[in-house]
Amino acid sequence: MAETKAMFIQVEVDPAAAGDTALAKKLAEVCPVNIFEADGEGKAVIVEENLDECVLCELCIEAAPPGQVRVTKLYSGETLSR
């Protein structure tokens, strides 16, 4: 889940965490710019066309277990995680 066509950020969800349907729902709920959604199986998927709308609020990082969601600023290389 790491490949992206975004210009500003890259979002990564650990594959095991992406399969957690409760987490997928939570990520979709907390993101103010709809970067996450649950697929037909309830797994977390990243909505590529919304990535550059990210406001770096870190709500997704806080909603997930430590280390399971990472946001990388492509323009600086800095990675946000907990």
VOPAGU-2260 file (C-alpha; in pm, 1 decimal, decimal comma):
REM VOPAGU-2260
SITE   aa  ch    i         X         Y         Z
SITE  MET   A    0       0,0       0,0       0,0
SITE  ALA   A    1     292,4     238,3     -45,1
SITE  GLU   A    2     290,2     330,6    -415,6
SITE  THR   A    3     144,1     672,5    -485,8
SITE  LYS   A    4      95,3     928,4    -759,9
SITE  ALA   A    5      56,8    1212,7    -511,7
SITE  MET   A    6     287,5    1511,7    -523,5
SITE  PHE   A    7     302,1    1611,2    -157,6
SITE  ILE   A    8     244,0    1311,8      68,1
SITE  GLN   A    9     253,4     935,9      76,0
SITE  VAL   A   10      31,6     742,3     315,6
SITE  GLU   A   11     114,2     389,4     421,5
SITE  VAL   A   12    -104,3     152,5     620,3
SITE  ASP   A   13      56,2    -165,2     749,9
SITE  PRO   A   14     -98,1    -455,8     553,2
SITE  ALA   A   15    -208,7    -637,0     869,8
SITE  ALA   A   16    -374,0    -320,2    1001,5
SITE  ALA   A   17    -542,4    -255,9     665,5
SITE  GLY   A   18    -724,5    -587,1     706,2
SITE  ASP   A   19    -876,1    -479,9    1039,1
SITE  THR   A   20   -1233,3    -384,3     948,7
SITE  ALA   A   21   -1285,3    -180,6    1267,1
SITE  LEU   A   22    -970,3      19,6    1196,4
SITE  ALA   A   23   -1069,8      69,3     831,7
SITE  LYS   A   24   -1402,3     214,8     943,3
SITE  LYS   A   25   -1232,6     436,3    1202,0
SITE  LEU   A   26    -978,9     572,0     949,4
SITE  ALA   A   27   -1258,3     652,8     704,3
SITE  GLU   A   28   -1450,3     833,2     979,6
SITE  VAL   A   29   -1164,9    1044,6    1118,9
SITE  CYS   A   30   -1008,6    1168,3     794,3
SITE  PRO   A   31   -1153,1    1511,6     709,2
SITE  VAL   A   32   -1049,5    1483,9     341,7
SITE  ASN   A   33   -1158,2    1123,8     273,6
SITE  ILE   A   34    -817,5     967,7     210,7
SITE  PHE   A   35    -937,7     635,0     352,2
SITE  GLU   A   36   -1233,7     415,4     271,6
SITE  ALA   A   37   -1330,5      56,0     338,1
SITE  ASP   A   38   -1340,0    -170,9      34,4
SITE  GLY   A   39   -1604,8    -437,0     -30,2
SITE  GLU   A   40   -1438,5    -668,2     222,6
SITE  GLY   A   41   -1414,8    -394,2     485,9
SITE  LYS   A   42   -1038,6    -348,2     444,1
SITE  ALA   A   43    -878,6      -3,6     453,7
SITE  VAL   A   44    -784,2     135,6     114,9
SITE  ILE   A   45    -627,4     467,9      25,4
SITE  VAL   A   46    -815,3     696,8    -212,1
SITE  GLU   A   47    -523,2     808,6    -428,2
SITE  GLU   A   48    -697,5    1110,4    -581,2
SITE  ASN   A   49    -750,1    1259,1    -233,3
SITE  LEU   A   50    -390,9    1229,0    -107,9
SITE  ASP   A   51    -286,8    1581,0    -199,8
SITE  GLU   A   52    -581,6    1714,7       1,2
SITE  CYS   A   53    -416,4    1596,4     323,9
SITE  VAL   A   54    -395,6    1871,6     586,8
SITE  LEU   A   55    -146,9    1678,2     803,0
SITE  CYS   A   56    -389,4    1672,2    1096,2
SITE  GLU   A   57    -249,4    1333,6    1208,8
SITE  LEU   A   58    -596,3    1205,0    1305,1
SITE  CYS   A   59    -531,8     884,1    1109,9
SITE  ILE   A   60    -203,0     831,3    1291,3
SITE  GLU   A   61    -370,5     878,9    1629,4
SITE  ALA   A   62    -661,6     649,0    1535,7
SITE  ALA   A   63    -435,2     356,6    1449,3
SITE  PRO   A   64    -214,6     143,0    1671,4
SITE  PRO   A   65     143,9     275,0    1696,8
SITE  GLY   A   66     343,5     234,0    1376,7
SITE  GLN   A   67      49,8     115,2    1166,1
SITE  VAL   A   68     -14,7     436,5     970,0
SITE  ARG   A   69     264,0     655,2     834,6
SITE  VAL   A   70     242,2     981,4     644,3
SITE  THR   A   71     554,4    1086,5     455,7
SITE  LYS   A   72     600,3    1441,3     334,4
SITE  LEU   A   73     745,5    1384,4     -13,0
SITE  TYR   A   74     882,0    1738,9     -29,0
SITE  SER   A   75    1098,1    1700,2     284,3
SITE  GLY   A   76    1126,3    1327,1     346,3
SITE  GLU   A   77     988,0    1364,6     700,6
SITE  THR   A   78     764,7    1077,4     813,6
SITE  LEU   A   79     485,1    1129,0    1064,5
SITE  SER   A   80     408,5     826,3    1280,7
SITE  ARG   A   81     371,8     730,2    1642,3
